[in-house]
């Protein structure tokens, strides 16, 4: 199609410019008759319209694939963020448990120290 259109345009331009050896009136008239009888322009326009429709469909499909890739990427980012938050929550929970255990050990040590002190006090009281 591009070659057909280029040839038609070149023939018309050669006739309009009137170049020596260019297209004469007979050639232009013959071109007009061929185009009229074969409905070549209408066929070319139909083919162009079909090409444009195919191109538009391809662009829509490409856009749909792009959107799907973006959605997958967003889902993966969300999942990674959720895993990160879960990991942080586990770390915080372990830290809280460690602190509770330390506090429990500290309380036990204080109780033991108090008992020992009380025992020492009783032992001193019982001495004559």
C-alpha positions as CSV (number, residue, x, y, z in Angstrom):
1,X,0.0,0.0,0.0
2,X,2.7,2.6,0.8
3,X,4.3,1.8,-2.5
4,X,1.0,2.1,-4.4
5,X,0.4,5.5,-2.8
6,X,3.9,6.7,-3.4
7,X,3.7,5.7,-7.0
8,X,0.4,7.5,-7.4
9,X,1.7,10.6,-5.7
10,X,4.9,10.5,-7.8
11,X,2.9,10.2,-11.0
12,X,0.6,13.1,-10.1
13,X,3.5,15.3,-9.0
14,X,5.4,14.6,-12.3
15,X,2.3,15.6,-14.2
16,X,1.8,18.8,-12.2
17,X,5.4,19.9,-12.4
18,X,5.5,19.1,-16.1
19,X,8.9,17.6,-16.1
20,X,10.3,16.4,-19.3
21,X,9.7,12.7,-19.6
22,X,7.2,13.0,-16.7
23,X,3.6,11.7,-16.6
24,X,1.5,12.9,-19.4
25,X,-2.2,13.6,-19.4
26,X,-2.8,10.1,-20.8
27,X,-1.0,8.4,-17.9
28,X,-2.9,10.5,-15.4
29,X,-6.2,9.7,-17.1
30,X,-5.2,6.0,-17.1
31,X,-4.4,6.2,-13.4
32,X,-7.8,7.8,-12.7
33,X,-9.6,5.2,-14.7
34,X,-7.8,2.3,-12.9
35,X,-8.5,3.8,-9.5
36,X,-12.2,4.4,-10.4
37,X,-12.8,1.0,-11.9
38,X,-10.9,-1.1,-9.3
39,X,-12.1,0.9,-6.3
40,X,-8.4,0.8,-5.2
41,X,-8.8,3.9,-3.0
42,X,-11.7,2.3,-1.1
43,X,-9.8,-0.9,-0.8
44,X,-6.7,0.9,0.5
45,X,-8.8,2.8,3.0
46,X,-10.5,-0.4,4.2
47,X,-7.1,-2.0,4.6
48,X,-5.9,1.0,6.5
49,X,-8.9,1.0,8.7
50,X,-8.3,-2.8,9.4
51,X,-4.7,-2.1,10.2
52,X,-5.6,0.8,12.5
53,X,-8.2,-1.5,14.3
54,X,-5.5,-4.2,14.7
55,X,-3.0,-1.7,16.0
56,X,-5.5,-0.3,18.4
57,X,-6.3,-3.8,19.7
58,X,-2.6,-4.6,20.0
59,X,-2.1,-1.3,22.0
60,X,-5.1,-2.2,24.3
61,X,-3.6,-5.7,24.8
62,X,-0.2,-4.2,25.6
63,X,-1.8,-1.7,28.0
64,X,-3.7,-4.6,29.7
65,X,-0.5,-6.6,30.0
66,X,1.3,-3.6,31.5
67,X,-1.5,-3.1,34.0
68,X,-1.4,-6.7,34.9
69,X,2.4,-6.5,35.4
70,X,1.9,-3.5,37.6
71,X,-0.8,-5.2,39.6
72,X,1.5,-8.3,40.1
73,X,4.3,-6.0,41.1
74,X,2.1,-4.1,43.6
75,X,0.9,-7.4,45.0
76,X,4.5,-8.6,45.4
77,X,5.5,-5.4,47.1
78,X,2.5,-5.7,49.5
79,X,3.3,-9.2,50.3
80,X,7.0,-8.3,51.0
81,X,5.8,-5.4,53.2
82,X,3.5,-7.8,55.1
83,X,6.3,-10.3,55.6
84,X,8.5,-7.4,56.8
85,X,5.9,-6.3,59.3
86,X,5.4,-9.8,60.5
87,X,9.1,-10.3,61.0
88,X,9.3,-7.0,62.9
89,X,6.3,-8.1,65.1
90,X,8.1,-11.4,65.8
91,X,11.3,-9.6,66.8
92,X,9.3,-7.3,69.1
93,X,7.5,-10.2,70.6
94,X,10.8,-12.0,71.3
95,X,12.2,-8.8,72.8
96,X,9.2,-8.5,75.1
97,X,9.5,-12.1,76.1
98,X,13.2,-11.6,76.8
99,X,12.4,-8.6,79.0
100,X,9.7,-10.5,80.9
101,X,12.1,-13.3,81.6
102,X,14.8,-10.9,82.7
103,X,12.3,-9.2,85.0
104,X,11.2,-12.5,86.4
105,X,14.8,-13.6,87.1
106,X,15.4,-10.2,88.8
107,X,12.3,-10.7,91.0
108,X,13.4,-14.1,91.9
109,X,16.9,-12.8,92.8
110,X,15.3,-10.1,95.0
111,X,13.1,-12.7,96.7
112,X,16.1,-14.9,97.3
113,X,18.2,-12.0,98.6
114,X,15.3,-10.9,100.9
115,X,14.9,-14.5,102.3
116,X,18.6,-14.7,102.9
117,X,18.6,-11.4,104.6
118,X,15.6,-12.4,106.7
119,X,17.3,-15.7,107.7
120,X,20.4,-13.8,108.7
121,X,18.2,-11.4,110.8
122,X,16.5,-14.4,112.5
123,X,19.8,-16.0,113.1
124,X,21.2,-12.9,114.7
125,X,18.1,-12.5,116.8
126,X,18.5,-16.1,118.1
127,X,22.1,-15.6,119.2
128,X,22.5,-14.8,122.8
